[in-house]
């Protein structure tokens, strides 16, 4: 008998396949516009983000747009332990392990994210309770446990789900920003149920619901 496929693996495979089979130009554009507006409205000065992989929400324009509105952008550096170190984004990236692109500046340590004003998180899917489905390495479950700022996953349409499979070690995100499906639509920010965030984040005019 072949080994059983876990619900998480099954969902990952489905979403990866869907992303590869469809372009998301409107989604990426709307996500970039919404993130830029969010950073400006909240006055966020240090933002932790990520360099999107091919087909990952945000696309290649995410980091240049962030650098234009946030004085300081931190990006992850994958360690051999699968934890994440951080370095400041200066406009240049180098190839890292597992096909990742990483910043080239001085390493700031795994605790650098404790002082950020906002963290943008990659995800394949997010449940309404904030459970995040990642790529399976467990890196962000360690990171999210350290962060007190709002943590927002960027998603393409159809990737915010009623629920996703969860395990005891999984860390939840504060919200999910879901991209648009058409040129004149906007991205929608969904705060997840039970999230604890500073009140002013609820009043920046981007939220489609108030789950907190």
DRENPA-3360 file (N, C-alpha, C; in nm, 2 decimals, always signed):
BEGIN
1 = XXXXXXXX = +0.08/-0.12/+0.00/+0.00/+0.00/+0.00/+0.09/+0.13/+0.00 ~ +0.06/+0.23/-0.08/+0.13/+0.35/-0.08/+0.11/+0.42/+0.05 ~ +0.20/+0.50/+0.10/+0.18/+0.58/+0.22/+0.07/+0.68/+0.21 ~ +0.00/+0.70/+0.31/-0.12/+0.79/+0.31/-0.06/+0.93/+0.30 ~ -0.14/+1.01/+0.22/-0.10/+1.15/+0.20/-0.17/+1.24/+0.30 ~ -0.10/+1.32/+0.37/-0.16/+1.40/+0.48/-0.25/+1.51/+0.42 ~ -0.35/+1.55/+0.49/-0.44/+1.66/+0.44/-0.36/+1.79/+0.41 ~ -0.25/+1.82/+0.48/-0.17/+1.93/+0.45/-0.10/+1.92/+0.32;
9 = XXXXXXXX = -0.04/+1.80/+0.30/+0.03/+1.78/+0.17/-0.06/+1.78/+0.06 ~ -0.18/+1.73/+0.07/-0.28/+1.73/-0.04/-0.32/+1.87/-0.07 ~ -0.34/+1.95/+0.03/-0.38/+2.09/+0.00/-0.27/+2.17/-0.06 ~ -0.15/+2.15/-0.01/-0.03/+2.22/-0.07/-0.02/+2.18/-0.22 ~ -0.03/+2.06/-0.25/-0.02/+2.01/-0.39/-0.13/+2.08/-0.47 ~ -0.25/+2.09/-0.42/-0.36/+2.15/-0.50/-0.33/+2.30/-0.53 ~ -0.29/+2.37/-0.42/-0.27/+2.51/-0.44/-0.15/+2.54/-0.53 ~ -0.04/+2.46/-0.51/+0.08/+2.48/-0.60/+0.04/+2.46/-0.74;
17 = XXXXXXXX = -0.04/+2.36/-0.77/-0.08/+2.33/-0.91/-0.17/+2.44/-0.96 ~ -0.26/+2.49/-0.88/-0.34/+2.60/-0.92/-0.26/+2.73/-0.95 ~ -0.16/+2.76/-0.87/-0.08/+2.87/-0.89/+0.00/+2.86/-1.02 ~ +0.05/+2.74/-1.05/+0.13/+2.72/-1.17/+0.05/+2.74/-1.30 ~ -0.08/+2.70/-1.29/-0.16/+2.70/-1.41/-0.23/+2.83/-1.44 ~ -0.22/+2.93/-1.35/-0.29/+3.05/-1.37/-0.20/+3.17/-1.34 ~ -0.20/+3.27/-1.43/-0.12/+3.39/-1.40/-0.21/+3.48/-1.31 ~ -0.15/+3.56/-1.22/-0.22/+3.65/-1.13/-0.18/+3.79/-1.14;
25 = XXXXXXXX = -0.18/+3.85/-1.26/-0.13/+3.99/-1.26/-0.21/+4.09/-1.19 ~ -0.35/+4.07/-1.19/-0.43/+4.17/-1.11/-0.42/+4.15/-0.96 ~ -0.40/+4.02/-0.92/-0.38/+3.99/-0.78/-0.25/+4.06/-0.73 ~ -0.14/+4.03/-0.80/-0.01/+4.09/-0.75/-0.02/+4.24/-0.75 ~ -0.07/+4.30/-0.85/-0.08/+4.45/-0.86/-0.16/+4.50/-0.74 ~ -0.28/+4.44/-0.72/-0.36/+4.49/-0.61/-0.30/+4.47/-0.47 ~ -0.23/+4.36/-0.46/-0.16/+4.33/-0.33/-0.05/+4.44/-0.30 ~ +0.03/+4.47/-0.41/+0.13/+4.57/-0.39/+0.07/+4.71/-0.36;
33 = XXXXXXXX = -0.04/+4.74/-0.42/-0.10/+4.87/-0.39/-0.16/+4.87/-0.25 ~ -0.22/+4.76/-0.21/-0.28/+4.76/-0.07/-0.17/+4.76/+0.03 ~ -0.06/+4.68/+0.01/+0.05/+4.68/+0.11/+0.11/+4.82/+0.12 ~ +0.13/+4.89/+0.01/+0.19/+5.02/+0.01/+0.10/+5.12/+0.09 ~ -0.03/+5.11/+0.06/-0.12/+5.20/+0.13/-0.13/+5.17/+0.28 ~ -0.12/+5.04/+0.32/-0.12/+5.00/+0.46/+0.00/+5.05/+0.53 ~ +0.12/+5.04/+0.47/+0.24/+5.09/+0.54/+0.23/+5.24/+0.56 ~ +0.19/+5.31/+0.46/+0.17/+5.46/+0.47/+0.07/+5.49/+0.58;
41 = XXXXXXXX = -0.04/+5.43/+0.58/-0.15/+5.46/+0.67/-0.11/+5.43/+0.82 ~ -0.04/+5.33/+0.84/-0.01/+5.29/+0.97/+0.12/+5.35/+1.02 ~ +0.20/+5.42/+0.93/+0.32/+5.48/+0.96/+0.43/+5.37/+1.00 ~ +0.42/+5.26/+0.94/+0.51/+5.15/+0.97/+0.65/+5.19/+0.92 ~ +0.75/+5.18/+1.00/+0.89/+5.22/+0.96/+0.97/+5.10/+0.94 ~ +0.95/+4.99/+1.01/+1.03/+4.87/+0.98/+0.93/+4.75/+0.94 ~ +0.94/+4.70/+0.83/+0.85/+4.59/+0.78/+0.94/+4.47/+0.75 ~ +0.90/+4.36/+0.80/+0.96/+4.23/+0.76/+0.88/+4.17/+0.65;
49 = XXXXXXXX = +0.94/+4.13/+0.55/+0.87/+4.08/+0.43/+0.95/+3.95/+0.38 ~ +0.93/+3.92/+0.25/+0.99/+3.81/+0.19/+1.01/+3.83/+0.04 ~ +1.11/+3.76/-0.02/+1.13/+3.77/-0.17/+1.04/+3.66/-0.23 ~ +0.93/+3.70/-0.30/+0.84/+3.60/-0.35/+0.91/+3.50/-0.45 ~ +0.88/+3.37/-0.43/+0.91/+3.27/-0.52/+0.83/+3.28/-0.65 ~ +0.86/+3.22/-0.76/+0.78/+3.22/-0.87/+0.64/+3.17/-0.83 ~ +0.53/+3.24/-0.88/+0.39/+3.21/-0.85/+0.35/+3.25/-0.71 ~ +0.44/+3.30/-0.63/+0.40/+3.33/-0.49/+0.34/+3.47/-0.49;
57 = XXXXXXXX = +0.24/+3.49/-0.40/+0.16/+3.61/-0.40/+0.25/+3.73/-0.37 ~ +0.23/+3.84/-0.45/+0.31/+3.96/-0.44/+0.39/+3.98/-0.56 ~ +0.45/+3.88/-0.61/+0.53/+3.89/-0.74/+0.66/+3.97/-0.72 ~ +0.73/+3.98/-0.84/+0.86/+4.05/-0.83/+0.85/+4.20/-0.80 ~ +0.74/+4.26/-0.81/+0.73/+4.40/-0.78/+0.71/+4.43/-0.63 ~ +0.69/+4.33/-0.55/+0.66/+4.36/-0.41/+0.77/+4.43/-0.33 ~ +0.89/+4.38/-0.35/+1.00/+4.44/-0.27/+1.04/+4.58/-0.31 ~ +1.05/+4.61/-0.44/+1.07/+4.75/-0.48/+0.97/+4.85/-0.43;
65 = XXXXXXXX = +0.84/+4.80/-0.43/+0.73/+4.89/-0.38/+0.74/+4.91/-0.23 ~ +0.77/+4.80/-0.16/+0.79/+4.82/-0.02/+0.90/+4.91/+0.02 ~ +1.02/+4.90/-0.05/+1.13/+4.98/-0.02/+1.10/+5.13/-0.05 ~ +1.00/+5.16/-0.14/+0.97/+5.29/-0.17/+0.88/+5.36/-0.06 ~ +0.82/+5.28/+0.03/+0.73/+5.34/+0.13/+0.77/+5.31/+0.27 ~ +0.86/+5.21/+0.30/+0.90/+5.18/+0.43/+1.05/+5.21/+0.44 ~ +1.09/+5.29/+0.55/+1.23/+5.32/+0.56/+1.32/+5.20/+0.58 ~ +1.27/+5.09/+0.63/+1.35/+4.97/+0.66/+1.27/+4.85/+0.63;
73 = XXXXXXXX = +1.33/+4.77/+0.54/+1.26/+4.64/+0.50/+1.36/+4.53/+0.54 ~ +1.31/+4.43/+0.62/+1.39/+4.31/+0.66/+1.35/+4.19/+0.58 ~ +1.44/+4.11/+0.53/+1.41/+3.99/+0.46/+1.48/+3.87/+0.53 ~ +1.42/+3.75/+0.52/+1.47/+3.63/+0.59/+1.59/+3.57/+0.52 ~ +1.67/+3.51/+0.60/+1.79/+3.43/+0.56/+1.77/+3.29/+0.62 ~ +1.76/+3.19/+0.54/+1.74/+3.05/+0.59/+1.86/+3.00/+0.65 ~ +1.85/+2.95/+0.78/+1.97/+2.89/+0.85/+1.96/+2.74/+0.83 ~ +2.07/+2.67/+0.86/+2.07/+2.53/+0.85/+1.97/+2.46/+0.94;
81 = XXXXXXXX = +1.94/+2.53/+1.05/+1.84/+2.48/+1.15/+1.70/+2.49/+1.10 ~ +1.68/+2.56/+0.99/+1.55/+2.59/+0.93/+1.49/+2.71/+1.00 ~ +1.55/+2.77/+1.10/+1.51/+2.90/+1.16/+1.55/+3.01/+1.06 ~ +1.50/+3.13/+1.08/+1.53/+3.24/+0.99/+1.61/+3.35/+1.06 ~ +1.72/+3.38/+1.01/+1.79/+3.51/+1.04/+1.73/+3.62/+0.95 ~ +1.78/+3.74/+0.97/+1.72/+3.85/+0.90/+1.83/+3.95/+0.86 ~ +1.81/+4.02/+0.75/+1.90/+4.12/+0.70/+1.82/+4.23/+0.63 ~ +1.88/+4.35/+0.63/+1.81/+4.46/+0.57/+1.81/+4.45/+0.41;
89 = XXXXXXXX = +1.70/+4.48/+0.35/+1.70/+4.48/+0.20/+1.75/+4.61/+0.15 ~ +1.86/+4.60/+0.06/+1.92/+4.72/+0.01/+1.90/+4.72/-0.14 ~ +1.81/+4.64/-0.20/+1.79/+4.64/-0.34/+1.85/+4.53/-0.41 ~ +1.94/+4.46/-0.34/+2.01/+4.34/-0.41/+1.98/+4.21/-0.34 ~ +1.97/+4.11/-0.42/+1.94/+3.97/-0.36/+2.04/+3.87/-0.42 ~ +2.07/+3.77/-0.35/+2.15/+3.66/-0.40/+2.08/+3.53/-0.38 ~ +2.12/+3.43/-0.46/+2.06/+3.30/-0.45/+2.09/+3.23/-0.31 ~ +1.99/+3.17/-0.25/+2.01/+3.10/-0.13/+1.97/+2.96/-0.14;
97 = XXXXXXXX = +1.96/+2.88/-0.03/+1.92/+2.74/-0.03/+1.77/+2.73/-0.08 ~ +1.74/+2.61/-0.13/+1.60/+2.58/-0.17/+1.54/+2.67/-0.27 ~ +1.63/+2.74/-0.35/+1.58/+2.83/-0.46/+1.54/+2.96/-0.41 ~ +1.56/+2.99/-0.28/+1.52/+3.12/-0.23/+1.62/+3.23/-0.27 ~ +1.57/+3.36/-0.27/+1.65/+3.48/-0.29/+1.67/+3.54/-0.16 ~ +1.79/+3.58/-0.12/+1.82/+3.63/+0.01/+1.89/+3.77/+0.00 ~ +1.87/+3.85/+0.11/+1.95/+3.98/+0.11/+2.09/+3.95/+0.13 ~ +2.17/+4.05/+0.09/+2.32/+4.03/+0.10/+2.38/+4.11/+0.21;
105 = XXXXXXXX = +2.31/+4.18/+0.29/+2.36/+4.27/+0.40/+2.40/+4.19/+0.52 ~ +2.45/+4.26/+0.62/+2.49/+4.20/+0.75/+2.37/+4.13/+0.82 ~ +2.39/+4.01/+0.88/+2.29/+3.94/+0.95/+2.26/+4.01/+1.08 ~ +2.13/+4.02/+1.11/+2.08/+4.09/+1.23/+2.04/+4.00/+1.34 ~ +2.03/+3.87/+1.32/+1.99/+3.77/+1.42/+1.84/+3.74/+1.41 ~ +1.81/+3.62/+1.47/+1.67/+3.57/+1.46/+1.57/+3.66/+1.54 ~ +1.62/+3.74/+1.63/+1.53/+3.82/+1.71/+1.51/+3.96/+1.65 ~ +1.56/+3.98/+1.54/+1.54/+4.12/+1.48/+1.40/+4.15/+1.45;
113 = XXXXXXXX = +1.32/+4.04/+1.43/+1.17/+4.06/+1.40/+1.09/+4.11/+1.52 ~ +1.15/+4.10/+1.63/+1.07/+4.14/+1.75/+1.04/+4.29/+1.75 ~ +1.12/+4.37/+1.68/+1.10/+4.51/+1.68/+1.03/+4.57/+1.55 ~ +0.98/+4.48/+1.46/+0.92/+4.53/+1.34/+0.78/+4.59/+1.37 ~ +0.73/+4.67/+1.28/+0.60/+4.73/+1.29/+0.49/+4.65/+1.22 ~ +0.54/+4.57/+1.12/+0.45/+4.49/+1.04/+0.53/+4.37/+0.98 ~ +0.47/+4.26/+0.98/+0.53/+4.14/+0.91/+0.44/+4.09/+0.80 ~ +0.49/+4.08/+0.68/+0.42/+4.02/+0.56/+0.48/+3.88/+0.55;
121 = XXXXXXXX = +0.39/+3.78/+0.54/+0.42/+3.64/+0.55/+0.38/+3.57/+0.42 ~ +0.47/+3.48/+0.37/+0.42/+3.40/+0.25/+0.33/+3.29/+0.31 ~ +0.24/+3.25/+0.22/+0.15/+3.14/+0.26/+0.09/+3.08/+0.13 ~ +0.05/+2.95/+0.14/-0.02/+2.89/+0.04/-0.17/+2.90/+0.06 ~ -0.21/+2.91/+0.19/-0.35/+2.93/+0.22/-0.36/+2.97/+0.37 ~ -0.47/+3.03/+0.41/-0.50/+3.07/+0.54/-0.64/+3.04/+0.58 ~ -0.67/+2.99/+0.70/-0.80/+2.96/+0.74/-0.86/+3.09/+0.81 ~ -0.99/+3.09/+0.83/-1.05/+3.21/+0.89/-1.01/+3.23/+1.03;
129 = XXXXXXXX = -0.96/+3.12/+1.10/-0.91/+3.14/+1.23/-0.76/+3.18/+1.24 ~ -0.70/+3.20/+1.12/-0.56/+3.25/+1.12/-0.46/+3.14/+1.10 ~ -0.50/+3.01/+1.09/-0.41/+2.90/+1.07/-0.35/+2.92/+0.93 ~ -0.22/+2.91/+0.92/-0.15/+2.94/+0.79/-0.09/+2.81/+0.74 ~ -0.11/+2.78/+0.61/-0.05/+2.67/+0.54/+0.07/+2.72/+0.47 ~ +0.19/+2.68/+0.51/+0.32/+2.72/+0.45/+0.37/+2.61/+0.36 ~ +0.50/+2.63/+0.32/+0.56/+2.53/+0.23/+0.60/+2.40/+0.30 ~ +0.60/+2.40/+0.43/+0.62/+2.27/+0.50/+0.75/+2.26/+0.58;
137 = XXXXXXXX = +0.83/+2.37/+0.57/+0.96/+2.37/+0.64/+0.96/+2.40/+0.79 ~ +0.85/+2.47/+0.83/+0.83/+2.50/+0.97/+0.91/+2.63/+1.01 ~ +0.97/+2.70/+0.92/+1.05/+2.81/+0.96/+0.96/+2.92/+1.02 ~ +0.85/+2.95/+0.96/+0.77/+3.06/+1.00/+0.69/+3.03/+1.13 ~ +0.67/+2.90/+1.16/+0.61/+2.87/+1.29/+0.71/+2.92/+1.41 ~ +0.84/+2.91/+1.38/+0.93/+2.96/+1.48/+0.93/+3.12/+1.49 ~ +0.93/+3.18/+1.37/+0.93/+3.32/+1.36/+0.81/+3.39/+1.42 ~ +0.69/+3.34/+1.38/+0.57/+3.40/+1.42/+0.55/+3.40/+1.58;
145 = XXXXXXXX = +0.61/+3.30/+1.64/+0.60/+3.30/+1.79/+0.68/+3.42/+1.85 ~ +0.77/+3.48/+1.78/+0.85/+3.59/+1.83/+0.79/+3.73/+1.80 ~ +0.69/+3.73/+1.71/+0.65/+3.86/+1.66/+0.52/+3.91/+1.73 ~ +0.52/+4.04/+1.78/+0.41/+4.10/+1.84/+0.33/+4.19/+1.75 ~ +0.40/+4.23/+1.64/+0.33/+4.32/+1.54/+0.23/+4.24/+1.46 ~ +0.14/+4.31/+1.39/+0.05/+4.24/+1.30/+0.12/+4.16/+1.20 ~ +0.08/+4.03/+1.18/+0.14/+3.94/+1.08/+0.03/+3.91/+0.98 ~ +0.06/+3.95/+0.85/-0.04/+3.94/+0.74/+0.02/+3.86/+0.63;
153 = XXXXXXXX = -0.06/+3.75/+0.60/-0.02/+3.66/+0.48/-0.08/+3.72/+0.36 ~ +0.00/+3.71/+0.25/-0.05/+3.76/+0.12/-0.09/+3.64/+0.04 ~ -0.21/+3.65/-0.02/-0.28/+3.53/-0.09/-0.33/+3.57/-0.22 ~ -0.34/+3.48/-0.31/-0.42/+3.50/-0.43/-0.56/+3.46/-0.41 ~ -0.65/+3.51/-0.50/-0.80/+3.47/-0.48/-0.82/+3.32/-0.46 ~ -0.91/+3.29/-0.37/-0.94/+3.15/-0.35/-0.86/+3.08/-0.25 ~ -0.76/+3.15/-0.19/-0.67/+3.08/-0.10/-0.70/+3.12/+0.05 ~ -0.80/+3.20/+0.08/-0.85/+3.22/+0.21/-0.97/+3.12/+0.23;
161 = XXXXXXXX = -0.95/+3.03/+0.31/-1.04/+2.91/+0.32/-1.11/+2.91/+0.46 ~ -1.23/+2.85/+0.46/-1.30/+2.83/+0.59/-1.21/+2.77/+0.70 ~ -1.13/+2.68/+0.66/-1.03/+2.62/+0.76/-0.92/+2.55/+0.67 ~ -0.80/+2.53/+0.74/-0.69/+2.46/+0.68/-0.65/+2.36/+0.79 ~ -0.59/+2.24/+0.74/-0.54/+2.14/+0.84/-0.44/+2.21/+0.93 ~ -0.45/+2.17/+1.06/-0.36/+2.23/+1.16/-0.30/+2.13/+1.25 ~ -0.18/+2.16/+1.30/-0.11/+2.08/+1.40/-0.08/+2.16/+1.52 ~ -0.05/+2.10/+1.64/-0.03/+2.18/+1.76/+0.08/+2.29/+1.75;
169 = XXXXXXXX = +0.18/+2.27/+1.67/+0.29/+2.36/+1.66/+0.26/+2.48/+1.57 ~ +0.15/+2.47/+1.49/+0.12/+2.58/+1.39/+0.09/+2.71/+1.46 ~ +0.15/+2.82/+1.41/+0.13/+2.95/+1.46/+0.03/+3.03/+1.37 ~ -0.06/+3.10/+1.42/-0.16/+3.17/+1.34/-0.11/+3.31/+1.30 ~ -0.16/+3.36/+1.19/-0.14/+3.50/+1.15/-0.25/+3.59/+1.19 ~ -0.23/+3.72/+1.20/-0.33/+3.82/+1.23/-0.43/+3.84/+1.13 ~ -0.38/+3.83/+1.00/-0.47/+3.86/+0.89/-0.43/+3.80/+0.76 ~ -0.51/+3.81/+0.66/-0.48/+3.77/+0.53/-0.52/+3.87/+0.43;
177 = XXXXXXXX = -0.43/+3.91/+0.34/-0.46/+4.01/+0.24/-0.48/+3.93/+0.11 ~ -0.60/+3.94/+0.05/-0.63/+3.86/-0.07/-0.64/+3.95/-0.19 ~ -0.56/+3.91/-0.29/-0.56/+3.99/-0.41/-0.68/+3.99/-0.50 ~ -0.69/+4.08/-0.59/-0.81/+4.10/-0.68/-0.80/+4.00/-0.79 ~ -0.92/+3.98/-0.85/-0.93/+3.89/-0.97/-0.94/+3.97/-1.10 ~ -0.97/+4.10/-1.09/-0.99/+4.18/-1.21/-0.92/+4.32/-1.20 ~ -0.90/+4.39/-1.31/-0.83/+4.51/-1.32/-0.88/+4.62/-1.22 ~ -1.01/+4.63/-1.21/-1.06/+4.75/-1.13/-1.10/+4.71/-0.99;
185 = XXXXXXXX = -1.07/+4.58/-0.95/-1.10/+4.54/-0.81/-0.98/+4.58/-0.72 ~ -1.00/+4.57/-0.59/-0.89/+4.60/-0.49/-0.87/+4.47/-0.41 ~ -0.75/+4.47/-0.35/-0.73/+4.36/-0.25/-0.81/+4.38/-0.13 ~ -0.84/+4.27/-0.05/-0.92/+4.28/+0.07/-0.84/+4.22/+0.19 ~ -0.83/+4.30/+0.29/-0.77/+4.26/+0.42/-0.87/+4.20/+0.51 ~ -0.85/+4.07/+0.55/-0.94/+4.00/+0.64/-0.86/+3.97/+0.77 ~ -0.90/+4.04/+0.88/-0.85/+4.01/+1.01/-0.90/+3.87/+1.05 ~ -0.82/+3.79/+1.11/-0.86/+3.65/+1.14/-0.93/+3.65/+1.28;
193 = XXXXXXXX = -1.01/+3.55/+1.30/-1.09/+3.54/+1.42/-1.00/+3.53/+1.55 ~ -1.03/+3.62/+1.64/-0.96/+3.62/+1.77/-0.82/+3.68/+1.77 ~ -0.79/+3.75/+1.66/-0.65/+3.81/+1.65/-0.65/+3.93/+1.75 ~ -0.53/+3.95/+1.81/-0.51/+4.06/+1.90/-0.41/+4.16/+1.83 ~ -0.46/+4.27/+1.79/-0.37/+4.37/+1.72/-0.41/+4.51/+1.78 ~ -0.32/+4.61/+1.77/-0.35/+4.74/+1.81/-0.47/+4.80/+1.73 ~ -0.55/+4.87/+1.81/-0.68/+4.91/+1.75/-0.66/+5.00/+1.62 ~ -0.56/+5.08/+1.61/-0.55/+5.16/+1.49/-0.54/+5.09/+1.36;
201 = XXXXXXXX = -0.49/+4.96/+1.37/-0.49/+4.88/+1.25/-0.62/+4.86/+1.19 ~ -0.73/+4.86/+1.28/-0.86/+4.83/+1.23/-0.92/+4.95/+1.16 ~ -0.86/+5.07/+1.17/-0.91/+5.19/+1.12/-0.84/+5.25/+1.00 ~ -0.76/+5.17/+0.93/-0.68/+5.22/+0.82/-0.75/+5.21/+0.69 ~ -0.88/+5.16/+0.69/-0.96/+5.17/+0.57/-0.94/+5.06/+0.47 ~ -0.87/+4.95/+0.50/-0.85/+4.84/+0.41/-0.92/+4.71/+0.44 ~ -0.98/+4.70/+0.56/-1.03/+4.58/+0.60/-1.17/+4.55/+0.55 ~ -1.18/+4.42/+0.49/-1.31/+4.38/+0.44/-1.40/+4.32/+0.55;
209 = XXXX = -1.34/+4.28/+0.66/-1.41/+4.24/+0.78/-1.33/+4.26/+0.90 ~ -1.39/+4.24/+1.02/-1.33/+4.27/+1.15/-1.34/+4.14/+1.23 ~ -1.24/+4.05/+1.21/-1.25/+3.93/+1.28/-1.19/+3.93/+1.42 ~ -1.12/+4.05/+1.46/-1.06/+4.05/+1.58/-1.15/+4.09/+1.70;
% end
